[in-house]
Amino acid sequence: MIQRITNLFAVWTVLGVGWAWFSPADFAWVTDGSIRPLGQPLIPVMLGIIMLGMGLTLTVADFRRVAKMPRAVIAGVVLQFTVMPLSGAVLAGLFGLSNGLAVGLILVACCPGGTASNVIAYMARANVALSVSMTMASTLVAIALTPVLTGWLAGVYIQIDRWNLFLDMVSVVLVPVIVGVALARYLPGLTRRIVPVAPIVSIIFVVLIVAGIVAKSKPLIEANAGVLLIALLALHALGFGLGWLMARVLGFARDDLRTISIEVGMQNSGLGASLASTPAFARQFVDPMQAALAPVPAAISAVYHVVIGSLLAALWRRERQAAPQEAITA
């Protein structure tokens, strides 16, 4: 049952965004500051819980897997932090995006892969172990690379406070993951009860983050919809396409190159939305309107990558199922 719900991640995302679009008031509580767990904004707290769930599922075996397939993991992570950030920077300039949208687009392009990619890899019958290893590796590397790359590429538009961005990455990514790993190590009984529901909680929180930003930013999205939707479609198309192409050039087997394509094409959009929504990030903009635009690309990105990923997964799964039939016929 849980697996079925998880496999419909794309459906829940689209439904959540659709609901937020037609009834924004239903999601106002996500972003209006009325709910502040432990005095903290709700979106970073939800993202922290998502990352805590990721930490709970990590085991020593996951780290050993990275050592067993270093070439694939390294190639995937390198492509993740070259193809997407550079594509984001080029597209922001090519489409002449306003400062807020350009910075938001580059920020989400500089984020690591998300756990949604693991679901898509499973649906595609790709290399799930490699997908999990790449997500783990890119998430840890992103703690340093996301601030550095965002500061470098988005610094063309505004002065990026890389140190503050690094501290945000530590608080919403590194600390929750470490806490999750520690809980799994020292409280295995509690962890066994939490882990089965962690994927559903993660899906709910990602959908709420994305829907909340869409609800809050609906007028801004309407005003910029044309260029924004095309730019983000191009970003993820380049991610999936170049990820697959470069993996093929590097000589990876079919399942591995499909996995790398998925990992490169899918970003942790929830992380991008959370980082762009913080008051400290907004204060970097001279114009408050541009600051309000910054989280929007991440919200739209969340819809695009799960839809494109799900379509590719269906196509690749069908090809895989047809392969034995073709072999028998031949």
N, C-alpha and C positions, 0 to 999 in steps of 0.2 A: 504493500500500500504506500509506504513512504517513498519507495523507489519510483512508483508511478507518479506521485505528486512532484517529486524532484525532476523527473524527465519532462514535465510540462512547464518548466521554468519560463520558457519563451511565452507561453500562453498567459501565465500569471502576470508577467511583466507588461505585455500588451494590454491585458484587461485592466491592470492597475493604472496604467497611464491613460487609457481611455476613460476610465472612471474619473480620474483627477481632471481630465480635460473638460468633461461635461458637467462635473460637479466639484469645482475647486474647493468650495467651503468644507467639504468632507475631509480634506487633507490639510487644512490650515494649521492644525495643531502640531504637525510635524516640524514646521519651520517658524512658527510665530513666537517661540520662546515660552509658551504657557506651561510646557512640561520640561523641567530641567532636573534630571536625575543627578543627585549629589551636587546640585548647583551647576551642572555642565550642560551645554547645548545637546539636544536630543540626537541629532544626526551623528556627531562623532561618537556618542555613547553606543548607538546602534551599530555603527561600523566596528567599534571596539569589541562588541559581543560577537559579531561575525568573525573577526580575526581570532577571538578566543576559541570559537568553535573549530576554526582551522587548526589551532594549536592543540586542541584536545584530540584531534585525529592523527597527529604526527607521532610516529614511533621511530625507534632506532632503525627499524627496517627501511623506513623512508630515506633516511640519511645514507644507509648502506647502498640503496638503489642508485643514488646519485654517483657513488664511487664506482658502481658496476657499469654505468653507461655515461661516463663523463663527456664523451664527444657529443652525444645527442643533446644532453642538458646544456652544455656550454654553448653549442651552436644555437639552440633555441633561445637562450637568455640573451646572447649577443644580438640575435636578430630582433628580439623583443625590444631592446633598448637602442637599436639603430633604425630599423625600418619604420617603426611607429613614430618616434619623436621627430625624425627628419621629415617623414611624410606630413606630420601635423604642422610643422613649421612652414614647409613649402606650400601646403594647401591654404594655410592662414594668409600668406602673402598673395598667393594666386587669386584667391577669391576676395581679397581686399576686406577681410573681416574687421569689424570694429575692435578696439582694444580689448574689451571684455570678452567677446567671443573668441578672439585670437588667442588670448591667454588661457581661456578655459579649454579650447581645443588642444593647445600644446600641452597643458597640464594633464589632461586625460590620456593623451598620447604617450606621455612620459611615465604613466603608472604601470605597475606590473600586471601580470595576468591574474585573473580572479578565479575563484572556485567554480564559477559557472562553466569554465572551460573544461573542467574535469567531467562534468555532467555531459557536455557536448561530445567529448572524446569517448565516453562510455556509449552514448547513443550512436556514434559513428562506427563503433566496433574498432576503434583505433587503439593505440598503446596507452591504456589508462595509467599504468605505472609511470610511464614517461611523463604524461600530462601532470600527474600529482607532483612528481619530482621537479618539473619545470616551474610549476606554480609556486612551490615552496622556495626554490632557488631564486626566482625572479622577485618574489616578495621580500626576501631577506636582502637581496642586492639593492632593491628599490629604496630602502631606507636611506642610502647614500645617493644613489643615482637619480632618483626622482627630483630631489631638490637641486642637484647640480645641473641636470639637463634642462629642467624648467627654468632655472636662473639664466642659463646660457641662451636658450632658444626663445623664451618669452621675454627675456630682458630687453629685447628690441622694442617692446611695446610699453612696459612699465619697469620700474626698479623692483626686482623680486628679492624679498628677504629670504635668502636661502637657509639661514640659520633657523629662523622661525619655522620654515617649512620642514626642516630636518627634525626639529623638536616635535612638530605635529606627527610626523611619520613614526617617531619613537613612541609617542603616547598612544596613537590609535592603531599601530601595526606591531611594533616590536614588543612592547610590554604585554598586550593581550596574548600574543602568540607564546611568549615565554611563560606566562601564567597558565595558559592552556597545556603546554608541554609539562609543566610542573605538576598540575592537577592530575594529568594522565599518569605521571610517574609515581606520585605519592598517595593519590586517592583513587586507585583503579576502580573501586566499587562505585563511587559517585560518578566517575567518568563513564562507566558502562551504562549508567542510567541516562546520562545526558546525551551521549554521542548519537543514539538513534534519532533523536528529534532535532539535533543541531542543523542538518541540512534544511529542514522545513523552516526553522527559525531564521536561518540565513536568507532564505528566499523571501520570507515575509518582510524582513528588515530592508533588503535591497529594493524590493518593490515599493515599500513605504518611502524610502529615501528618494527614489526616482519620482514617484507620484507626488510627493510633497513639493519637490522642486518644480515639477511641471505645473502643479496647481498654483504655486506662488508666482511663477514666471510666465503664465499663459499670455498676457498682453505682449510681453517682450518676445516670446516665441512667435506669436502671430506677426509681429512687425518684422521679424528677421527670418521667417520660416524658409523662404525659397533658397537663399544662399547657404543657410545653416544646414538644412537637410541634405543638400547636394554635397557640401564639404564633408560632412560626417559620413555619408554613404561612401564617398571616395576614400576617406581615411580607412575605413574598415575593409573596403574592397582591396585596397593596396596591401593592408596587413595580411589578410587571408591569401591573396594572390602571390605577393612577393615572398611570404613565408613558405608557401608550397614550392614556388619556383626555386628559391635559394636552397631549400632542403633537398630538392631533386638534383640541383647542380652539385651539391656536396655528397651526393651518392647514397642518401638514406633510403631504406626500404619503404614500401608503400605505407604501412601503418605508421611508421615513424614520421614520414614527411607530412602525412595528414595531421598527425598530432601536433607537429611543429607549426603547421599552418593555423590550426585552431588556437594554439597558445599565442602566436604572434598577433592574430586578428582580434582576439578578445582581451579587453582591458578590464581592470578592476574599476569599473565606472563608479561604483559606490564610494571608493576611496577618492577618486577625482572630485566627485560631488561634495564629499565631506570636507576635503581640503579647501575647495573653492568657496565653501559656505562659511568658513570661520571669520569672525570679526577682524582678526589680525590680517587675514588675506585681503579682505575687502578694503581695509585701510590703506592698502598699497595703491589704490586707484584714486586719482584726483576727482573723478566724476562718479558719484554714487550710482548712477544709472549703469555705467560700465561695470562696476563692482557687482551689481545685481545680475548682469548677463553672464558672469564668469562660470557659475555652476551649471548653466543651461546645456552646454555641449556634452557634459558628462551624463546628464539625464537622458538626452537623446541618444547618446552613444550606447547606453544600457539596452535600449530597445533594438537598435540596429544590430549589435553584435550577437545577441541571443537569437534574433530572427534569422540572420545570415548563417550563423553557426548551426542552427536547427535544420535549415534547408540543406546545407552541405552534409550534415550528419545523415539525413534521410537519403540523400543521393548516394553517399559512400556506403551506407549500410545496404542499400539495394544492390549496388555493384558487388559488394562482398557476398551477398546471398546468392547472386546470379552466377558468380565465378565457378562454384563446384558444378552447377548444371551445365555450364558451357564446356567445362573440362570433360564431363561425362559424354556430352554430345560429340565432342571432338574425337 
